[in-house]
Amino acid sequence: MRSIYLDHCATTPLDPKALEEMLPYTKEHFGNPSSAHAFGRRAKTAMEQARVRVANLIGADHTEIFFTSGGTESDNMALMGAAYAEQTSKNHIITSAIEHHAVLNTCKHLENNGFSVTYVPVDADGLVDPDSIKKSITPKTFLISIMHANNEIGSIEPISEIGLIARQNGIYMHTDAVQTVGKIPIDVDQLCVDMLSISGHKIYGPKGIGALYIRKGTRIAPLLYGGHQEGNLRNGTENVPGIVGLGKACEAAVGNLSLETNRLQKLRDELEKKIAQEIPNIRINGHATLRLPHICNVSFQSLLGDVLVRELDKMGVAVSAGSACTASSTYTSHVLAAIGVPPDLIKGTIRFSFGKGNTQEDLHDTINLLVDAVAALRGSTNLDNHNTYTKGCC
Ligand SMILES: *Cc1c(COP(=O)(O)O)cnc(C)c1O
């Protein structure tokens, strides 16, 4: 049985070129980048080269890139760092209802510690209305955090507009760009953001490494105290092999962006077209055009998403129900609820996410297997009506 990986939003395979560049830093070039001798300087040089590569991918200066342990830490650092640095009486944060839990649960923690948070709703396509952000601003607002694109449905938020609103009101703007960096073009000035979160393993880099872009002049307090690494903002000896791998992954993404985007979008669009043609009673979630090119989120009436995931897994196709982090809990998607998907359809939702390794052949095999699996699971219940609810690219 051939296996087909269609869960690139959960994680991606490590780019072999990234691994190749990392290996010497796990072996002979093991120095601590803070050391003054040749071993240390060698590690430091590699780390600084990686910093430049990360910065180049998002239009930042290398001095504005701070390495972290991943997307989760970057989100925590942005939100708590800005909150703890707030020396005045400001205590209000604006975010959205569909953020990743790395943002939502950090907001909950801050709410438990005297901060107040407004969770703006999204429309049926998963988009935040910049006007609702504007209306939520109070004299106490110091931070707006809206994700660049959603990890479940792929909708791309109007970050430039929201960033401009933030700037005009003297409020910091953070965006979780974990799903968009390396996938669609990003420029921190054009997006008008002060902080931006990056994760290595979502962009063919290693796991356990990420970065936070912090615009020069942004006041932020460290979460970890220690030996003055990363400008004293993220203390602890750096993960040099991870950093080297992240840098290489970012460099590889720069040259590849639009070609790969178009290729994946074609695969995704064909999948959605075929699903709409061949399977009744489905709904495709997310915005028709303002959506990441490689994500397809579909709700199937009269079946359970996690059962379909298991069924496809038996056939060698790896997809997820909702997002990866919540795969084994009884959680129902806050994202799908926020865009108004009815509860029975939320339970019947799976996400396909394409990536570098996927081919046309993968797509055709997946469609055939999916049609069979859905028919088998629905049994006779699919005979009553054949309404097809489709949104998006079908
Ligand atoms: C995966 C993900 C994260 C968490 O990143 P890790 O590196 O796994 O900690 C944060 N935000 C979004 C949108 C993600 O998809």
The ligand as a Tripos MOL2 file, in Angstrom:
@<TRIPOS>MOLECULE
LIG
   15    15     1     0     0
SMALL
NO_CHARGES

@<TRIPOS>ATOM
      1 C1          1.2840   24.7970   14.1970 C.3       1 LIG1
      2 C2          0.8020   26.1430   14.5520 C.ar      1 LIG1
      3 C3          1.2850   26.7930   15.6880 C.ar      1 LIG1
      4 C4          2.2300   26.1230   16.6710 C.3       1 LIG1
      5 O1          3.5160   25.9870   16.1430 O.3       1 LIG1
      6 P1          4.5240   24.9310   16.8340 P.3       1 LIG1
      7 O2          5.8280   25.2020   16.1750 O.co2     1 LIG1
      8 O3          3.9670   23.5840   16.5210 O.co2     1 LIG1
      9 O4          4.5290   25.2390   18.2810 O.co2     1 LIG1
     10 C5          0.8440   28.0780   15.9600 C.ar      1 LIG1
     11 N1         -0.0190   28.6910   15.1330 N.ar      1 LIG1
     12 C6         -0.5030   28.1000   14.0180 C.ar      1 LIG1
     13 C7         -1.4480   28.8460   13.1370 C.3       1 LIG1
     14 C8         -0.1160   26.8080   13.6910 C.ar      1 LIG1
     15 O5         -0.6090   26.2250   12.6020 O.3       1 LIG1
@<TRIPOS>BOND
     1     1     2 1
     2     2     3 ar
     3     2    14 ar
     4     3     4 1
     5     3    10 ar
     6     4     5 1
     7     5     6 1
     8     6     7 2
     9     6     8 1
    10     6     9 1
    11    10    11 ar
    12    11    12 ar
    13    12    13 1
    14    12    14 ar
    15    14    15 1
@<TRIPOS>SUBSTRUCTURE
     1 LIG1         1 GROUP 0 **** ****
